Amino acid sequence: MFTMKLYTKIGFILIVTLIAGLTGCVKEQQYPVQPHIEFGGFATAKDITGKDSLGAITVSYTDGDGDIGLTESDTVEPYKYNFYLKFMQYVNKQLVEVKPVDSTVTFNARIPILTPTGRNKNIKGNITMTLELYFARQILLSDTIAFEIYIKDRALNESNKIETPMFIIRK
């Protein structure tokens, strides 16, 4: 009976020590305060004629202080946009930027506030932006497109720039 209690106590101590050791080893993920992005994917939706009408581009991101995103009141530079997209087309064996006819039109976008609550502000996730290819295809000289993308956080730290692969769209 004494040995049974001893083994029970030893087993209990071992289990508690093991659990404490395992939970103590879990570290919070740490990312740099400068945002980092990677290409996640590109997909299109077709209209009733079978032409690509919408495009959805996805990037994954990390940020060490979680200050990605703009509020509704952030409407003037340098906080007008925080997702910067250069739309490119393949013409004469090179990628050239697609410039909208109207100079007030942009392919840039706004990411809403993503800052997490709590002590750990490190964030990681995916952002998907939708592009209206219906309007863009009218000024495209090519059916092959690509994008150059970067983001900025509220401290105006600029992420790395990524260049996507080329995509063929039905225009």
Secondary structure, 3 states (H helix, E strand, C coil): CHHHHHHHHHHHHHHHHHHHHHHHHCCCCCCCCCCEEEEEEEEEEECCCCCEEEEEEEEEEEECCCCCCECCCCCCCCCCCCEEEEEEEEECCEEEECCCCCCCCCCCECCECCCCCCCCCCEEEEEEEEEEHHHHCCCCCCCEEEEEEEEECCCCCECCCEECCCEECCC
